[in-house]
Amino acid sequence: MLPKLETLNDWVNYLANEEFPVLSETMSRLGSLDDFVTDFPSEMSSIILQDPNMTARVLKMANSAYYNLGRTKISTVSRAVMFLGYDTIRSICLSSGVFQQLLKKDPSERLLRGISSSFQAGVQSQEIARSRGDKQPEELFISSMLFHMGEMAFWTFGGSAAKEINRLMVEEGYEQLDAQKEVLGFRLSELTYGLAKRWGMSDVLLSALQRKDTSDSASRNIILSHRLLNTSTKGWNNPKTKQVIRDLSTYTNSDVEHTRQMIIDSAEQTVEVLKGHGFHDLIANLNFPPGTSIDVSGYEPKRVKIIKKRTKDEIKKPNQEVIDNIMEELDILHNNDKKLDINFVLQLVLEGIHRGVGMDRALVALLSGPKKLLGKYAVQDRTTTIVDDFSFSLDTTPLFNKVIKDHKVVWSRKAVFGAMSGELLAKFQVILGTSDFLVGPLMVQGKAIGLYYADRNITKQDFALSELNAFEQVVKIANSTLADFGM
């Protein structure tokens, strides 16, 4: 049941914390990675990999015609991050997170049309930015696409308040903004502004929401793009629509015919973007301008199927296709004449263990000096403290010492025995939260420099020899890739 919400801040907190909690955390963490290019790229990959739905979207978009013009096969999130770059990945994550969450409820026609229009406005703003030579067209894409996210969230989760606003408009003839002020005390654009600030969105979006635009500002791009789609619902030959096109022509410093063609191209490109997101059934809701080459009759509006988030009870098992993809990526890196990036190799291996072997947590630990193992990087279903917790002395941890010394993959429950076994397993349980895990050597030039570690501490699911074999397969190809590193 919807709690009592009286102020704008109440609504922002409710939507961010109750309806979009995972997204809020994800965007907050992505927002802190502004320097990710110079950092370990798996930081961004690990954030995405915590959400199977977001993982699927990123991989779909990375292989879509819109983003991947060369049709280079991209089968890992790690490669997608490197291939598409921070701004594009962040836009995919935000749009995927917001719209997927909205569509989880029984979506209304208003919402479906709103999402379609948002994508069309986003692509249109990006093309406008490119035509002007603006430096960050991706920023305009995401800002324009999320220009009405507060309104859409409200109509989806607003409960009785949303029904009352709708009643005032239908039964008493209120204008929409007047009805919003009457019921809520604020406009829904202010709700969008509050969420945008919470998620660390760009200043250009915040300025557009506050209508702070000048004749040459980036925020004017967003305002004109949405104004065009709004007026065009009354016809592309409507005088108001024609005026917005002329305004866009002035803004982009191009003639009207060139501007019209840009609008047509943007609508057609939106089709590819929606396909890449898996939103095929939203294509029919697009407002195609005259002159488009798209055969609209080939698309019919339908309900959108949502990829469900992996639940704790879902049984995990090795995925050989993912393992093969990781092995293929590593093989390409191994045979590449360019200098091998060990960080990217480790990133791919962790993704292979997490997605391919089917583990909750996958970690790389490196030797600090001859006798100390410290956690370095992790990919996991949700954020835990395992990187900080993973600190062991080889002198007092014979299992890890054996892996480093013998270069063997082991399963803790099958490898720990003897008089001290109970004490050692209890130690693992206290420090790592589990005593059931897989571990293997991280080899560079034939020398063990650390460990690969994996467990299912989050879902608490057992694993068997199939997981051990899959883990060993990934570790083997990883170490083969790094055999000549630095030589």
Secondary structure, 3 states (H helix, E strand, C coil): CCCCCCCHHHHHHHHHHHHCHHHHHHHHHHHCCCCHHHCCCHHHHHHHHCCHHHHHHHHHHHCCCCCCCCCCCCCCHHHHHHHHCHHHHHHHHHHHHHHHHHHCCCCCHHHHHHHHHHHHHHHHHHHHHHHHCCCCHHHHHHHHHCCCHHHHHHHHHCHHHHHHHHHHHHHCCCCHHHHHHHHHCCCHHHHHHHHHHHCCCCHHHHHHHCCCCCCCCHHHHHHHHHHHHHHHCCCCCCHHHHHHHHHHHHHHCCCHHHHHHHHHHHHHHHHHHHHHCCCHHHHHHCCCCCCCCCCHHHCCCCCCCCCCCCCCCCCCCCCHHHHHHHHHHHHHHHHCCCCCCHHHHHHHHHHHHHHHHHCCEEEEEEEECCCEEEEEEEEECCCCCHHHHCEEECCCCHHHHHHHHHCCCEEHHHHCCCCCHHHHHHHHHHHHCCCCEEEEEEEECCEEEEEEEEECCCCCCCCCHHHHHHHHHHHHHHHHHHHHCCC
